[in-house]
Amino acid sequence: MDRDRLQRRGFLQCTAAAGATWAAGSIAGGDESRASKLGAGKELQSQADVLVIGGGTAGTIAAIQAARAGARTVLVEQGSQLGGTMTVGGVAFPGLFHAWGKQIISGIGWELVCQAVEMDGGSLPDFATPPPPRQHWHHQVLINPYVYAVLAEEACLEAGVTICYYEFPLSVQATEDGWCVDTVGPGTRRRIVCGQLIDCTGGADVVGMLGLPRLREQETQPGSMLYKFGDEFQAGRERLDAVYVHGADSSNSVTRTQANLTGRREILRRLRERQANGEKHARLVQIQPEAAFRESYRIQGEVVITHDDYVTGRVFDDAICHAFYPVDLHTRSGVRPHPLDEGVVPTVPLRALVPKGSRRLMVAGRCISSDRLANSGLRVQATCMATGQAAGAAAALAAQRNSTPLDVPLDVIRELLRQNAAIVPLRE
């Protein structure tokens, strides 16, 4: 059965099921009446092999990889630009791509980072020499977030990705051959029929909408709101200052709002304090539009990466990328990173990207299946990019076969990743 026929069948199944649900006056994951008013206006229909929800650090790379592999790819992003914490959050120093004097993460994310550095006239760190203990930040790459955002968008469009800004998923339904996803945005309602779905929302929002198990802590790690006091400065070349936002939780709009209010209130307090003390550079010259979140939900995957797996550098049988960062758990009293032992380079298995018991569904980014301590090292940007590329590759190949990602031969996924410059872990 060819791809177009499968898509037509999926669309008919989706339309019939959703029509019955809407007629009853409710939609899974949202209120139909409210959604109708919000989305009143354009009603659109899209078909895709791969649908990526969330255009942040991981989702952007997942979409590019899927499209470069030949999959019809749609990327839904609730904001106005790509990049997530690297751009909107202002954490514009991605890492870590190197460990112990060699590169361990490359691929599409590294490609974009290098382009951003070159276009902005910057330079890369000296990766040949490992930084001193607890000074891992020496190997983070300073980028201009504005340049990265436009380069990421260009790469998506050149690969053939359809980008849908200002939209978010309202309902998600399984069909015989994939998924039917309804999104809503100002003046727009869209129905997307797809074969494969990748949740890159950061907090596994789509997985939660489907009622699949997720993991989280009672109190999340603090987020950060980044800002800069001073006179003139080069926004793309300097690290910003940050305030901790305790209790920051990105899992819903109420807690996200509260995190932003708390962060801005603290920055304003600091500004007034400086001005009262007569400091020379008491001007607020930059503040990010929202807080950057470290933690919310993680999936319960087909395997859970444990702290022991992480700190011993376990090479999983189905490892599809490396990770590298200290165990980096932030608390109310601050953070004291615990560096990995010399020579240790953790790996990420494909099964950690697959929600337990699901089909045609993957995640990438900080919500991958892991315990809290392992996740504190796995959540960083280079690893998010690597998991995004792995998910994009697996989903594209599964779409070609009308199957689910774990049914695709692992060697085929790894070969596609290598063809796109990714580094795949090898057993010694």
N, C-alpha and C positions, 0 to 999 in steps of 0.2 A: 504494500500500500504506500503510495507516494506521500511526500510531506504535505502538499497542498490538500490532498484528500483528507488526511488526518486532521489538519487544521480546520477544514470545513465541518467535519464531523464533530470536532471538539466545540466549535462555535455553536452548532445547533444544540448540542447537549447543554452547553452553558446557558444559552438563551432560554431553553425550556425550563431548566432548573431555577434560574434566577427570576424568570417571569413569574413562576409560581410563588417564589419567596416574596417578591416585591408586592404581588397582589395581596398577599397576607398581611402586608404592612410592616414588615421588618426585614432587616438584613443582618446576617451574622457579622458582628464586629462593629455595627453602627446603627443609627436610627434613620430609617428611610425618609421620613418626612423632612427632617432637618437636612439630610444629605441632598434631597431634591431641591430644596431652596438654595443651598450653597452652590450646587452644581447646575442650577438652572441656566440654560443657554445651549452651548454646543454639546452635542452628544456624539462621541467618537467611538470608533471600533478599530482595534489594532490586533494583528496576529504576529506572533513571534515564536521562534524556536526557544529562545532564552529570554526570560524577564528578570531583570535585576532591580530590586527595591532598595534604594539608598545609594546616593552617588558620592559617598565619602571616600576615605582612604582606601578601603577594600573594594567597594562597589564600582568605583571608576575603573580600576584595573580589571575586575571581573568582566565588566561589559566590553572593554577593549579586547581582552583575550578571546571572549566568546565570538565577537564579531570578526576578528582577524582569522578565526578558525572556520569562518564561513556560515556561522549561525545568524539568522535574523534576530537581532538583539534590540530590546527596548529597555531603557534605563529610566526609572521613575525616581525623582528627587523632589522632596517637599520644599527645598530652598531655591535660591536663584543662581547658584553656582556649584561646581564640583569641588571635591577635596576635603570636605568635612573638617576635622580638627586641624588639618594642616592649613586651611584657608580661613574658614569662618571662625574656627577656634583659635587661630593665631599660633598654634604649636608648629611653627614653620622650621623645624629642625629635625627631619626624619632620621631614624636610625633603628637598629644598627645593622648595616649591610656587611660589615667585616668582623671577623673574629680571629684573634691569635695570628694576625699578620696575613690573612687570606680572605678573599671575598666569599661569603656564604649565602648571600641573597642578591640576585640580579634580576633580569627580566624587564617587564614593561614598567614597573614602578621605578626601578633604577634608571631606565631610559629617560623617563620624564624628569626625574630629579636632576640628572646630569644636564639635560636640555635647559632646565630652569636656571641652574648655576651658570652655565655658559652664556645664556642670553642676558643674564643680569651682571655679567662681568665678575662673577665670584670665583671661588676656588674650592677645591675639595681638600679635606683634611689629609694628613700623612697617615695612610692606613697601614704602612709597612711596620710601624712600631706600635705595639699594643699600649693603650693608655695605662697610667698607674691605677691601682685598685680604687674603686669608687669614683673614678674620674672618667667613666665611660662616655660622658657627654662630649669629650674631645673628638669622638668619632661620629657624632651626629653631624648632619650636613645642613649648614645654614642656607636657606633658600628664600627667594622673594615669593611670598604666598600669592600675590596678585599675578605674577608671571606663571606660577605653577597652575593656577586655576584656568587661565586661558589656554595654556598648552594642553592640559588634560582635556578640556573641551574640544580643542582642535583634533587631538588624537582620537577621541570618540567619534567625531563626525567623519574623519578620514577613514575610519574603520567601517563606517556604515551604521553606527549606533543611532537609534532614534531616541532623543533625549526629551523627557517630559518633565519640565520644571513646574513647580508650584502644585504638584499633585501628590496625594498620598493614598494608600489602599484603604478602601472602605469595607470590602468583603473579599474573601478568598474561598473558592470552592474547587474541590477536586473533580476532574472529569475522567473519562475512561483513558484518555491519552495525554493527560497533563493537568492544566489548571485554567480556571476562569477567574480573573481578578478584575474587580471594579474599583476604579480610582476616581477621586473627586478633587477638583480644584476650583478656584474662583471662575464661575461662568462655564465650567467644563465638567462633563462626566464622560468617563472612558471605560469601555469594556475591552480587556486584553485577554485573548486566548493564547496560551503558550504551552509548550511541551515541558519546559524545565523552569524552575523558579529558584532564584538565589536571594536569600534574605541577608542584606548588608546594612541593616538599620542600626547596628551597634548594640541594640538591646534585644535582638531576635523578636521584633514586634510581630512579624508575619507568623513565625512559629507559635507565638502566644495566641494570635487570632485563631489559629487552627486547633488550639487546645492541647498541643503537644507539650511534654514536660520541659520546664526550664529551671535553672538553678539561680539563686541569688542569696545575698547576705541580708541580715536584718538591718544593718547599717552599712551603707555603701562608703567607699573611699571618697574623700573630698574631691570636688572638681577644682578647676582653676579658671579664674578670669584674668586675661592678660591685658596689660595696659602699659603706657609709657609716660613718665613725667619728663619735662625738659623743654628745650627750645627746638631747634631744627634737628632732624635726624633722618637717616635713610631707613625707611620702614622695612625694606627687604634685606637689610644687612645686619641688623641688630637684634639681639634677644630682648624680648619684652620682660617687664616685671610681672609678677603674678600675685594674686591673693588667693588663699584657700577658701573654698566655699564648702563648708562642712555640711554633710547630709545631702550633697548634690545627687540628684536622681533623675536620669533622663527618660524614665519609663512612661511618663505621662506629661501632658501639657501643664498641669497644676504644679508639679514638682520642678519642671523645667523653668517655669515662670519664677518660682520662688528662688531658685538658684541664681537666676540672672538678677533679680532684685537685690538679693543679699550681696552678690559680688559688686554690683555698681554702688550700693550704699557704702560698702567698705572702702572702695576706691575714692569716693567723694569725701569720706571722713579723712582719709590720708591726705588728700589734696588740701582740704581746709587746714589741717594740722601744719602742713608745710608752709602754707601762706601765712598762718598766724605766727610762725617762727621766722618769717622774713627770708625764707630760702630763695635763692636767685632763680632756680629753675622750677618754680612752682606753677607750671602749666601742664594741663593734661593734653598731650599731643596725639595720643592714640588710645583707643579702647576697643577691644573686640566686641562684635555685636552679641555674642552669647558666650556662656561658660563652656569650657571643654570638660567633658565628663570622662572619668576613668573606669567607671564600673556601673553596671545595672544587672540585666539578666544575661545568663549564658545558657546554651542549650544542654540538654541531656542527650549526648550523642551515642553513636554505636560504640564508641570507646571514649573514656574520660582520661585526659592527660593529667597525671598526678604530679605533685611537687617532686616526688622521687624520680619520676620519668624525666622531668625537666632538668633537675640539677645533676643527674647522672648522664645526661645526653643520650638517653635511650634512642636507638635507631629502630623505629617501628618497621614491621614488614611492609606496610603500605605507606611509608613516609613519602610525602610529596613536596616538602620544603623544609628548610631550616628555620630556626628562630635563634635570637641571641640578645639577651639583655639580663641584667641582674634581677633577682627576685626583689620586687620594688613595690612593696605594700605601703601605701600612705595611710596615716592615722591622724587623729586630732593632735597628737604631739609631734607630728612631722614624719619624716621618712629617713630610714637608714638602709640604703641598698645593700643586698647581700650578693657580692659578685660570684659568678660561677668559677669553679676550680679550673685551673689552667688546662687548656685543651678541650674542655667540654663544650659541645655545640648541640643544643637540643634539636629535635625534629618534630614535625607535625604530621600525624597520619591522616589519610583521606577520611577515615571513619569519624574523625573528630569534627568534620565539616558536615556530617549527615545526621539530622535529628533522628533519634531512636525510633524505629518502626515506620519511618517515612519512605516515600518513593518520589522520585523526580523533584526532590527538594534538597537544597544545600544552604549553608551559611558561610560567611567569611567575615574576617575582622575580629574584634575583641569578644564577640559572643560565641566563639568556638568552644567545644566541649572540653572543659578543664576545671580542676579545682581552683580555689581562690588563689593560693600561693603560686601555682603554675601560671594562672592567668595574669598575675601581676607582672610577669615577664613577657608573656605572649601577646599582651594587648598593644604593644608599641607599633609604630607606623610601618617600619620595614617588614615586620612579620605580617601585619594586616595586608600589605600589598602582595606579599607572597601567597598568602591564603586566598586572596581575591583572584590572583592569576590561576591558581590551582582549581578553584571552583569554576571559573569561567571555562577552563579547558575541559574539565570533566563534564560540565553541563552541555557544552557544545557537542562533544563526542556522544553523549547519551542521546541528545536530540537527533543526531544523524542515525542512530540505531533504533530510535523509538523505544528506548529502554530507560533504566534508572542508572545514576552515576556509578553505583557500586557494582553494576553488572558489566561495565566497560572494563576490558582487560587493563590492568594497572600499567603494563609496559606501554600500551598505546597512549595513555594519559601522560606518562612520563616523557615519551618521545615528543609529543606535541609541545610540552613545556620546554624541553630542550631546544626545539626548533624556534621557540620564541625567547631564547636566551636565558631562561630560568635555570637555576642550579638545583638539581635533584639530589637528595642524600643517597649515598651509596653505603652498603654494608662492607666493612673491611674484612 
